[in-house]
Each structure stands twice: as C-alpha cells, then as structure tokens.
Amino acid sequence: MTNGRYFFAFAVILWIFIPIVLNTANYYDVLGVPKNADISTIKKAFKKLSLKFHPDKNKQNPDKAKEKFTEIVNAYETLKDPEKRKQYDLLGQDGFKYGYQKGSKKQGNSKQDFKFQDFNFDDLFGSFFGTGNRKKKQREDDMFEDYFKDHEEEEKVKDQDFFSESLVLELDMATLKYFFNRKEVWVIFFYKSNQKTSLEMKEIWLDLSTKYNGIFRVAAINCLKEKEICVNQFKVKSYPTIKGYAQSKKSKGEIFTDQSVSVERIGHFANTLLKNKVKNVTKENYESFIKIQPEKFKILIFSKKNHPSILLKSLALSLSEIMNFGLVTLNEDFLFQKYKVHVLPSLYLVQNPLEYKGLKYEGEFTKEKIMIFLRDNARGIPVKIKPFAGKALPFNRKTFDIGICGENNPYLCFLLLTTQMNEKQINFLRDLAEFYKTDPIHFLFAKSNDISYEFLFPEVKSLPTFIIIKGKNHKYAVIEDFSFDVETVHNFIETTLSGSRKFYSLGALLKNAFGSNIKTEL
C-alpha cells in the first residue's frame, strides 16, 4: 500500500513535470551551440552573448537585458560543468533544476546560478508539496557583480608584462599627466595582466599601436596594479574595457561596444572621435578654398573615398595652424584633369593655383613621412590666387582702398618711386610683375609729387628708387644702389622674399599717404 502511494505521487509529478520540460527553452539554443559542442565552443559563445546582453550595455531596456543575461548565464553554468551537463541532457532544464543532487561532485554556485535551487531526490516530494527548504533569493544588484567576480577568477592566468618596449603608452601616476594635457585622440585599453580575456587582446593592442602610430594615441592601464586610477579617475570597473577620448580635455570618453574587437574596428571607432577639419573641394568652391585664410598653405588630396580617412583628418588637425586640407573626390573630373591626377590617392602641395599646379607627394602614405614632405617644401609665404597677377598698378588712394598694401593684405608691395614716369620704366615694371605673378608680391608705381613719400620713407635719399612695403607690419625696405639692372632688382626682391633684407619702420600710416593734408596730420 505504501509503495502504491509513492507510485501514485511520482506519477502525479511526472504528469505535471514533463510538459514543463518540453516547453522550456533549450540551453544549447540559448547559447547557439550544437549539443555536441566542446567546452571551448561553449565558452566562446557565452563570452560573445554575455557582452551583448550585459545590463550595463543595455541601458534602454535593462529589465529585459537582465532577464536574457540571466538565461545566458544559467545555460553556461550548466553546460560548462560535465556533471551538470550530464544531468541536464538526461532531465532537461526544469528536470535538472529539481533533480540535480546536492551530493554530486560539483554543485551549483548560488552566486552564479541565479535561478537554481539545490534539491536532492530525497527532498523531491517535500519540495513539491511545500515542505522542502529553499535558499533565499539574492538581491539582483549583487548577482551580476558577484557573477563576474567569480567568473573572473576562473580566467586568471600567470601575471605578466604586456606592453614594455612597445609603442603602447602605459598609464600610471607618473604618466597620467600626458593624458590630461592631450592634444589628440586617445584610445585606452583597461586590462588586468593576470586575466585571460585581457591576454587575448594583447596582440590586437600591439598591432593597433603600430598601425596608427602618430595618428592617435594608443594607451593602456593595468588595472590589477592601478586599480585606483581605473575606478576613481576613469570610472572603469570591469575588464577588459576599451574607451576613447576626443582631443578636447572636456571629453568624458566613449566606450567601445562593438562585439567584434579588431584593429580595423577600433581604428574606425577612433576615427569617429577625430574632429574633421578637411573641406570637400569642388570646381565651384575651389577659388574660395584657396583664398580663405591666405596665410595658410593649401593641401589637396585626391581620393576615391567620399569622406576623409583617419590619416587625412589627423594630418589636418596636426597642421591646422599653418595648412588647410581639401579633399577632391572622383566625381570632380574638372580638378582631376587640371591637376593631371592618374593615381589615387594623390597629395599635392598647391603652389600655383591659377594654373592648377602643385608639388606632388611621391612617398608612402604614412603621417610621419607626409609631414616631413610638407614641412620641407612649405616654406616662406604660401602661394594664393592673387588679384592683378602680372600687372603693374598705380600706387594711389584707389588701389589702397581695395586692399593693396593695406594692413590686412599679406602680400608685399614693390614700388617704383620716380619723379617722372616713362615708357621704359613702365615696361620694366610690367616684366617684373609677369615674372613674379605667382609670388606673394604686387607691383606698383608712383610719382614723387603724388604722395608725401618723405614722411613715409625717411630712408629714401634720392629718386628714382625701388621700395618694398610690408603693409601688414608697417615696414619697408629700400634698394641701396638704384639701378634698372635686372640682376640687381631680382636680387633685391629675392632677399626680401627670403627675409634677409633689412627693413625700416614706416614714418607714417599708409592711409595718410594720399591727399594734401598729410603734413598737418603728422
């Protein structure tokens, strides 16, 4: 009779329990692995899914993420353990939940098995009818922290040095100042030197530092040894973590969340943090690109890409104080033809924009080599589209009012000052203007009785003479031995352009040079 009662109770349990097993999600499906998957495959699947569904990375729907994350962890904790997996394969999820014995060799960890309750077969009926003892459910806030703490312990490896004698900058209290004074994008790897998952990313970080050397700063912090910096300064508590920081010191950093960690993906991530100072140049805006900020050199890059590369953006930022960079894409046939571009990418230091000519870079496309090329060849005053190129102009109120020789004009003014102008002098001046039409210098002429030259140029002792004026700096140079000899005049101009000529301060403001009231104003 007694046996009959137990048999009846057991039949009731099976009647209720079997449908539950059939309707429960399969742990192999949860992890997306086959039933014959080895432990390595199971671990890889878990790592990928746990990163994707971790609540910290799903702020918009944390409750759903926690639910999914819990399911993933339960599946992993069961399938990674041979004993648990054997019981699961035999009984299914809920069968395992109620049937896993306390006396087995490896028991579930209450910190990790969020929903598991430990029962043995002796307590099965008592549990079913409400007489069994259950462990108290732990608070959700502690579950994830405790789980990762335990999981991290599993992945520990021998502590080792990661980045000595490499291009990766290791941050500690001594080197942290470089980060705070940054003027470029930084990408930082937060890791633990005794952690397997950190070790798996070591080679990626070394390759990253080599490929993008000089384009953005590749750094790392060993949070096993610098925990206070990681937690207090950077607010990073889980490892490994990758964060990127824009060059602005106000940047709070962005976490790299891409599930596929590779050199290319991290490079793309860093590119999104770089400020873009590259202007797209077309036939329509070519002239304005050349004219804007005339004190800067102009660089054109011809490319098949519609957006500037990370290399180009980095160059434009590093050289922004002296150069403007423009990107010309494939659909700009006019500029491709004018500059005779046949190979992509091509980089030109613009020298004669009126004739669409520039010095082409022929080397390897690395930041260091391009910068050496630009700094070696971008000397003196940059060449720009110059109004009145090749012409000789009168030096009077009209030319001054349109900006010639004014304070805001970076060009020099070559002035032929004489008592009486003749055709020979005019032709001589025109020949000079034609010869120097692409150089930053205007050519003008004036008669001595048209301006109060003695107040402007105190060092002028006799006429005719040649004077070069720096309107922007209120200075002038005068030729010592006046002669219409071509070689002498060329030498005067070349030494002025190179900066080796002695200059004097103007005796009066140029705007006061014209008109009869000049003497009273001075």
C-alpha positions as CSV (number, residue, x, y, z in Angstrom):
1,M,0.0,0.0,0.0
2,T,2.8,2.3,0.9
3,N,4.5,1.6,-2.4
4,G,1.3,2.3,-4.2
5,R,1.0,5.7,-2.6
6,Y,4.6,6.6,-3.6
7,F,4.0,5.4,-7.1
8,F,0.8,7.5,-7.4
9,A,2.7,10.6,-6.1
10,F,5.5,10.0,-8.6
11,A,3.1,9.6,-11.4
12,V,1.4,13.0,-10.5
13,I,4.9,14.7,-10.5
14,L,5.7,13.3,-13.9
15,W,2.3,14.3,-15.3
16,I,3.0,17.9,-14.2
17,F,6.7,18.0,-14.8
18,I,7.0,16.6,-18.3
19,P,5.1,19.4,-20.1
20,I,7.2,22.0,-18.2
21,V,10.4,20.4,-19.6
22,L,9.0,20.3,-23.1
23,N,8.1,24.0,-23.0
24,T,11.4,25.3,-21.5
25,A,14.0,27.0,-23.7
26,N,16.8,24.7,-24.6
27,Y,20.2,25.7,-23.1
28,Y,22.0,24.8,-26.3
29,D,19.7,27.0,-28.3
30,V,20.2,29.8,-25.8
31,L,24.0,29.8,-26.4
32,G,23.5,29.0,-30.1
33,V,25.8,25.8,-30.0
34,P,25.1,22.2,-31.0
35,K,24.5,19.5,-28.5
36,N,28.0,18.1,-29.1
37,A,29.8,21.4,-28.7
38,D,33.1,21.2,-26.8
39,I,33.8,23.4,-23.8
40,S,35.9,25.9,-25.8
41,T,32.9,26.5,-28.2
42,I,30.6,26.9,-25.2
43,K,32.9,29.5,-23.6
44,K,33.3,31.5,-26.8
45,A,29.5,31.6,-27.3
46,F,28.9,32.6,-23.7
47,K,31.5,35.4,-23.9
48,K,30.0,36.9,-27.0
49,L,26.4,36.8,-25.7
50,S,27.2,38.0,-22.2
51,L,28.9,41.1,-23.7
52,K,25.9,41.7,-25.9
53,F,23.2,41.4,-23.3
54,H,25.0,42.6,-20.2
55,P,22.6,45.1,-18.4
56,D,25.4,47.8,-18.3
57,K,25.4,47.9,-22.1
58,N,21.6,47.9,-22.5
59,K,20.6,51.0,-20.6
60,Q,17.4,51.5,-22.6
61,N,15.8,48.2,-21.6
62,P,17.8,46.9,-18.5
63,D,15.0,44.6,-17.2
64,K,14.8,42.7,-20.4
65,A,18.6,42.6,-20.6
66,K,18.8,41.2,-17.1
67,E,16.3,38.5,-17.9
68,K,18.2,37.5,-21.1
69,F,21.5,37.7,-19.3
70,T,20.3,35.5,-16.5
71,E,19.2,32.9,-19.1
72,I,22.6,33.0,-20.8
73,V,24.5,32.6,-17.5
74,N,22.3,29.7,-16.4
75,A,22.9,28.0,-19.7
76,Y,26.6,28.5,-19.5
77,E,27.0,27.5,-15.9
78,T,25.1,24.2,-16.6
79,L,26.8,23.2,-19.9
80,K,30.4,24.1,-18.9
81,D,30.2,21.6,-16.0
82,P,30.4,17.9,-17.1
83,E,28.3,16.7,-14.2
84,K,25.6,19.4,-14.6
85,R,25.6,19.0,-18.3
86,K,25.1,15.2,-18.0
87,Q,22.1,15.7,-15.7
88,Y,20.7,18.4,-17.9
89,D,21.0,16.2,-21.0
90,L,19.1,13.5,-19.1
91,L,16.4,15.5,-17.4
92,G,16.2,18.8,-19.3
93,Q,16.2,22.3,-17.7
94,D,13.5,22.1,-15.1
95,G,14.3,18.4,-14.6
96,F,17.8,19.4,-13.8
97,K,16.6,22.3,-11.6
98,Y,14.7,19.9,-9.4
99,G,16.8,16.8,-9.9
100,Y,20.4,18.0,-9.5
101,Q,21.8,16.3,-6.4
102,K,23.4,18.0,-3.6
103,G,25.7,15.1,-3.3
104,S,27.2,15.4,-6.8
105,K,30.9,16.4,-7.1
106,K,30.3,19.9,-8.4
107,Q,27.4,21.8,-7.0
108,G,25.8,25.0,-8.4
109,N,27.2,28.2,-7.1
110,S,24.3,30.3,-5.7
111,K,26.1,33.5,-6.8
112,Q,26.3,32.3,-10.4
113,D,23.2,30.0,-10.8
114,F,20.7,32.9,-10.4
115,K,17.6,30.7,-10.6
116,F,18.9,27.3,-9.5
117,Q,17.6,25.8,-6.3
118,D,19.6,22.9,-4.8
119,F,17.4,19.8,-4.2
120,N,18.2,16.1,-4.0
121,F,15.9,13.2,-4.8
122,D,15.2,12.6,-1.1
123,D,13.7,16.1,-0.8
124,L,11.8,15.9,-4.1
125,F,8.4,15.2,-2.6
126,G,8.8,17.5,0.3
127,S,9.8,20.3,-2.1
128,F,6.9,19.5,-4.4
129,F,4.4,19.6,-1.5
130,G,5.9,22.7,0.1
131,T,7.8,21.1,2.9
132,G,11.4,21.5,1.5
133,N,13.9,24.2,2.4
134,R,14.8,26.7,-0.3
135,K,17.7,29.1,-0.3
136,K,16.8,32.8,-0.1
137,K,16.9,34.7,-3.4
138,Q,19.8,37.1,-3.6
139,R,19.4,40.7,-4.5
140,E,19.6,41.4,-8.2
141,D,22.1,44.3,-7.7
142,D,24.6,41.8,-6.2
143,M,24.0,39.0,-8.7
144,F,25.9,40.4,-11.7
145,E,28.7,41.8,-9.6
146,D,29.2,38.5,-7.8
147,Y,28.9,36.5,-11.0
148,F,31.7,38.5,-12.8
149,K,33.8,38.4,-9.7
150,D,33.6,34.6,-9.7
151,H,33.9,34.3,-13.5
152,E,37.0,36.5,-13.5
153,E,38.6,34.1,-11.0
154,E,38.2,31.3,-13.5
155,E,40.0,33.2,-16.2
156,K,43.1,34.1,-14.3
157,V,46.4,33.4,-15.9
158,K,50.0,33.9,-14.8
159,D,50.6,37.6,-14.2
160,Q,52.9,39.0,-17.0
161,D,54.1,42.2,-18.6
162,F,52.0,43.3,-21.6
163,F,53.5,46.4,-23.3
164,S,57.1,47.1,-22.2
165,E,59.3,48.1,-25.1
166,S,56.3,48.8,-27.4
167,L,54.5,51.8,-28.8
168,V,51.7,51.4,-26.3
169,L,51.9,54.1,-23.6
170,E,51.3,52.5,-20.2
171,L,49.5,54.9,-17.9
172,D,50.3,55.2,-14.2
173,M,50.5,58.1,-11.7
174,A,53.7,59.3,-13.3
175,T,52.5,59.3,-16.9
176,L,48.8,60.3,-16.3
177,K,49.8,64.0,-16.9
178,Y,50.2,63.2,-20.7
179,F,46.6,62.2,-20.9
180,F,45.3,65.3,-19.1
181,N,47.4,67.5,-21.4
182,R,46.4,65.7,-24.6
183,K,46.0,67.4,-27.9
184,E,45.0,64.3,-29.9
185,V,42.5,61.4,-29.7
186,W,43.4,58.8,-27.1
187,V,42.2,55.1,-27.1
188,I,42.8,53.4,-23.8
189,F,42.8,49.6,-23.0
190,F,41.8,48.9,-19.4
191,Y,43.0,45.4,-18.5
192,K,44.3,43.0,-15.9
193,S,47.6,41.4,-16.5
194,N,46.6,38.1,-14.9
195,Q,43.3,37.8,-16.8
196,K,42.8,35.5,-19.8
197,T,40.4,37.7,-21.7
198,S,42.8,40.7,-21.4
199,L,45.7,38.5,-22.6
200,E,43.6,37.5,-25.7
201,M,43.5,41.2,-26.7
202,K,47.2,41.9,-26.1
203,E,48.3,41.3,-29.8
204,I,45.4,43.4,-31.1
205,W,46.6,46.3,-29.0
206,L,50.2,45.9,-30.1
207,D,49.2,45.9,-33.8
208,L,46.9,48.9,-33.2
209,S,49.8,50.9,-31.7
210,T,52.0,50.1,-34.8
211,K,49.4,50.7,-37.5
212,Y,48.1,54.0,-36.1
213,N,51.3,55.4,-34.6
214,G,51.2,59.2,-34.7
215,I,47.5,59.2,-35.8
216,F,46.0,58.8,-32.4
217,R,47.5,57.8,-29.0
218,V,47.3,54.2,-28.1
219,A,47.5,53.7,-24.3
220,A,46.8,51.1,-21.7
221,I,46.3,50.8,-17.9
222,N,47.0,47.7,-15.9
223,C,44.0,47.8,-13.5
224,L,45.5,45.0,-11.5
225,K,48.2,47.4,-10.4
226,E,46.5,50.7,-10.9
227,K,43.0,50.0,-9.6
228,E,42.5,53.4,-8.1
229,I,43.2,55.2,-11.4
230,C,40.9,52.8,-13.3
231,V,38.0,53.1,-10.8
232,N,38.3,56.6,-9.4
233,Q,39.7,58.5,-12.4
234,F,38.2,56.7,-15.4
235,K,35.1,55.1,-13.7
236,V,36.0,51.7,-15.2
237,K,35.2,48.6,-13.0
238,S,35.0,45.7,-15.4
239,Y,37.9,44.4,-17.5
240,P,38.9,44.4,-20.3
241,T,37.3,47.7,-21.4
242,I,38.2,50.0,-24.2
243,K,37.4,53.7,-24.0
244,G,38.1,56.5,-26.5
245,Y,38.7,60.2,-25.7
246,A,38.5,63.1,-28.1
247,Q,41.3,65.7,-28.1
248,S,39.2,68.1,-26.1
249,K,40.1,67.9,-22.4
250,K,36.4,68.1,-21.5
251,S,35.8,64.7,-23.2
252,K,34.4,62.2,-20.7
253,G,35.2,59.3,-23.0
254,E,33.2,56.8,-25.0
255,I,33.1,53.0,-24.5
256,F,33.9,50.8,-27.5
257,T,30.9,48.5,-27.6
258,D,31.5,46.6,-30.9
259,Q,31.2,42.9,-30.3
260,S,33.9,42.3,-32.9
261,V,37.2,43.5,-31.5
262,S,39.8,44.1,-34.2
263,V,42.4,46.6,-35.3
264,E,40.2,47.8,-38.1
265,R,37.1,48.2,-35.9
266,I,39.0,50.1,-33.2
267,G,40.5,52.3,-35.8
268,H,37.1,53.2,-37.1
269,F,36.0,53.9,-33.6
270,A,38.9,56.3,-33.1
271,N,38.0,58.0,-36.4
272,T,34.6,58.9,-35.1
273,L,36.3,60.8,-32.2
274,L,38.6,62.9,-34.5
275,K,37.4,66.4,-35.3
276,N,37.1,66.9,-39.1
277,K,39.0,69.9,-40.4
278,V,39.1,68.7,-44.0
279,K,37.0,70.6,-46.5
280,N,35.5,68.9,-49.6
281,V,36.7,70.9,-52.6
282,T,34.8,71.1,-55.9
283,K,35.1,73.1,-59.1
284,E,32.6,75.6,-57.6
285,N,34.4,76.3,-54.3
286,Y,38.0,75.8,-55.4
287,E,38.7,79.5,-55.6
288,S,37.2,80.3,-52.2
289,F,39.2,77.3,-50.7
290,I,42.4,78.8,-52.0
291,K,41.6,82.4,-50.9
292,I,40.3,81.7,-47.4
293,Q,43.0,82.2,-44.7
294,P,45.6,83.4,-47.2
295,E,48.4,83.0,-44.6
296,K,48.0,79.2,-44.7
297,F,49.3,76.7,-47.2
298,K,46.8,74.7,-49.2
299,I,46.9,70.9,-49.5
300,L,44.7,68.9,-51.9
301,I,44.2,65.1,-51.6
302,F,42.6,63.3,-54.5
303,S,40.8,60.2,-53.3
304,K,38.1,57.7,-54.4
305,K,36.6,58.0,-50.9
306,N,33.8,60.5,-50.3
307,H,34.9,61.1,-46.7
308,P,38.3,61.9,-45.3
309,S,40.3,59.0,-43.9
310,I,41.6,58.9,-40.4
311,L,45.1,59.7,-41.7
312,L,43.9,62.8,-43.5
313,K,41.8,64.0,-40.6
314,S,44.8,63.5,-38.3
315,L,47.1,65.4,-40.6
316,A,44.7,68.3,-40.9
317,L,44.4,68.6,-37.1
318,S,48.2,68.4,-36.5
319,L,49.0,71.1,-39.2
320,S,45.8,73.2,-38.8
321,E,47.8,76.3,-37.7
322,I,49.7,76.5,-41.0
323,M,47.8,74.5,-43.5
324,N,44.3,73.9,-44.9
325,F,43.4,70.5,-46.3
326,G,41.0,69.8,-49.0
327,L,39.5,66.5,-50.3
328,V,38.8,66.1,-54.0
329,T,36.6,63.1,-54.8
330,L,36.2,61.1,-58.0
331,N,33.2,62.9,-59.3
332,E,35.2,66.1,-59.6
333,D,36.5,65.4,-63.2
334,F,37.5,69.1,-63.7
335,L,40.0,69.2,-60.9
336,F,41.3,65.7,-61.7
337,Q,42.1,66.8,-65.2
338,K,43.5,70.2,-64.3
339,Y,46.0,68.7,-61.8
340,K,46.6,65.7,-64.1
341,V,45.8,63.1,-61.4
342,H,46.0,59.5,-62.6
343,V,46.8,57.6,-59.3
344,L,44.8,57.5,-56.1
345,P,45.3,58.6,-53.5
346,S,47.4,61.7,-54.6
347,L,48.5,64.6,-52.4
348,Y,49.6,68.0,-53.7
349,L,51.1,71.0,-52.0
350,V,49.4,73.8,-54.1
351,Q,52.0,76.2,-55.5
352,N,50.3,77.9,-58.5
353,P,46.5,77.7,-58.0
354,L,45.8,79.9,-61.1
355,E,47.5,77.3,-63.3
356,Y,46.4,74.3,-61.2
357,K,49.9,73.3,-60.3
358,G,51.3,71.8,-57.1
359,L,54.2,69.7,-55.8
360,K,53.1,66.1,-55.7
361,Y,54.0,63.8,-52.8
362,E,55.5,60.5,-54.1
363,G,56.2,58.6,-50.9
364,E,54.5,56.1,-48.7
365,F,51.2,57.3,-47.2
366,T,52.2,57.5,-43.5
367,K,51.7,60.5,-41.3
368,E,55.3,60.9,-40.4
369,K,56.6,60.8,-44.0
370,I,53.9,63.2,-45.3
371,M,54.6,65.7,-42.5
372,I,58.3,65.7,-43.4
373,F,57.5,66.3,-47.0
374,L,55.1,69.2,-46.2
375,R,57.4,70.8,-43.7
376,D,60.4,70.5,-46.1
377,N,58.6,72.1,-49.0
378,A,56.1,74.5,-47.4
379,R,58.4,77.4,-46.8
380,G,58.1,81.2,-46.9
381,I,54.7,82.7,-47.6
382,P,52.0,80.4,-49.1
383,V,51.0,80.9,-52.7
384,K,47.5,82.1,-53.2
385,I,45.2,83.3,-56.0
386,K,46.5,86.9,-56.4
387,P,44.4,89.7,-57.8
388,F,46.1,91.7,-60.6
389,A,48.7,89.0,-61.2
390,G,51.2,90.0,-63.8
391,K,50.1,93.7,-63.8
392,A,51.7,97.0,-62.7
393,L,49.3,99.2,-60.8
394,P,49.4,102.9,-59.8
395,F,50.1,103.5,-56.1
396,N,47.2,105.8,-55.1
397,R,44.1,106.1,-53.0
398,K,42.0,103.8,-55.2
399,T,44.4,100.8,-55.1
400,F,44.9,101.3,-51.4
401,D,41.2,101.3,-50.7
402,I,40.7,97.9,-52.5
403,G,43.3,96.4,-50.1
404,I,46.6,96.7,-51.9
405,C,49.4,97.3,-49.4
406,G,46.9,97.5,-46.6
407,E,47.2,96.1,-43.0
408,N,45.1,93.1,-43.9
409,N,46.9,92.2,-47.0
410,P,49.7,89.6,-46.5
411,Y,51.4,90.5,-49.9
412,L,54.4,92.6,-50.3
413,C,54.3,95.8,-52.4
414,F,57.1,96.5,-54.8
415,L,57.0,100.3,-55.6
416,L,58.8,102.1,-58.3
417,L,59.1,105.7,-57.0
418,T,60.2,108.3,-59.5
419,T,59.9,112.0,-60.4
420,Q,58.8,111.4,-63.9
421,M,57.4,108.1,-65.3
422,N,58.3,107.0,-68.8
423,E,57.5,104.0,-71.1
424,K,60.8,102.3,-70.4
425,Q,60.2,102.3,-66.6
426,I,56.6,101.0,-67.0
427,N,57.7,98.1,-69.3
428,F,60.4,97.2,-66.9
429,L,57.9,97.1,-64.1
430,R,55.5,95.0,-66.1
431,D,58.2,92.5,-66.9
432,L,58.9,92.1,-63.2
433,A,55.2,91.7,-62.4
434,E,54.9,88.9,-65.1
435,F,58.0,87.2,-63.8
436,Y,56.7,87.2,-60.2
437,K,53.0,86.8,-60.9
438,T,52.7,83.6,-58.7
439,D,54.7,85.1,-55.8
440,P,53.2,87.0,-52.9
441,I,54.1,90.4,-54.2
442,H,52.2,93.3,-56.0
443,F,54.0,95.7,-58.4
444,L,53.1,99.4,-58.3
445,F,54.4,102.8,-59.4
446,A,54.0,106.4,-58.2
447,K,55.4,109.8,-59.0
448,S,57.1,111.7,-56.1
449,N,54.6,114.6,-56.2
450,D,51.6,112.3,-55.9
451,I,52.4,111.1,-52.4
452,S,54.3,112.5,-49.4
453,Y,57.0,110.0,-49.7
454,E,59.5,111.8,-47.4
455,F,57.2,111.2,-44.5
456,L,56.5,107.6,-45.4
457,F,60.1,106.6,-46.3
458,P,62.6,108.6,-44.3
459,E,65.5,106.4,-45.5
460,V,64.9,107.4,-49.2
461,K,67.7,109.7,-50.2
462,S,67.3,110.1,-53.9
463,L,64.9,109.3,-56.8
464,P,64.1,107.2,-58.7
465,T,64.3,104.2,-56.4
466,F,62.7,100.8,-55.6
467,I,60.9,100.3,-52.3
468,I,59.3,97.1,-50.9
469,I,56.5,97.7,-48.4
470,K,55.2,95.3,-45.7
471,G,51.8,96.9,-45.1
472,K,50.8,94.3,-42.5
473,N,53.9,95.1,-40.4
474,H,54.2,98.9,-41.2
475,K,57.8,98.4,-42.5
476,Y,59.6,99.0,-45.7
477,A,63.0,98.2,-47.4
478,V,64.7,100.4,-49.9
479,I,67.3,99.4,-52.6
480,E,70.8,100.9,-51.7
481,D,72.2,101.2,-55.2
482,F,69.4,102.1,-57.5
483,S,69.7,100.7,-61.0
484,F,67.4,99.4,-63.7
485,D,69.7,96.4,-64.0
486,V,67.6,93.2,-64.0
487,E,70.0,91.2,-61.9
488,T,70.2,93.9,-59.2
489,V,66.5,94.2,-58.9
490,H,65.9,90.4,-58.8
491,N,68.5,90.2,-56.0
492,F,66.6,92.9,-54.1
493,I,63.3,91.1,-54.5
494,E,64.7,87.6,-53.7
495,T,66.5,88.8,-50.5
496,T,63.3,90.5,-49.4
497,L,61.1,87.4,-50.0
498,S,63.6,85.2,-48.1
499,G,63.5,87.6,-45.1
500,S,67.2,88.5,-45.2
501,R,66.7,92.2,-46.2
502,K,66.8,94.9,-43.6
503,F,63.5,96.7,-43.0
504,Y,62.7,100.1,-41.5
505,S,59.6,101.3,-39.8
506,L,57.2,103.5,-41.9
507,G,57.4,107.2,-40.9
508,A,53.6,107.5,-41.2
509,L,50.5,105.4,-41.7
510,L,50.0,104.4,-45.4
511,K,46.3,105.5,-45.2
512,N,47.7,109.0,-44.7
513,A,50.0,108.9,-47.7
514,F,47.4,110.4,-50.1
515,G,46.0,113.9,-50.0
516,S,47.1,117.4,-49.3
517,N,46.6,117.3,-45.5
518,I,49.3,114.7,-44.9
519,K,51.7,117.2,-43.3
520,T,49.2,118.7,-40.9
521,E,48.1,115.2,-39.7
522,L,51.7,114.2,-39.0
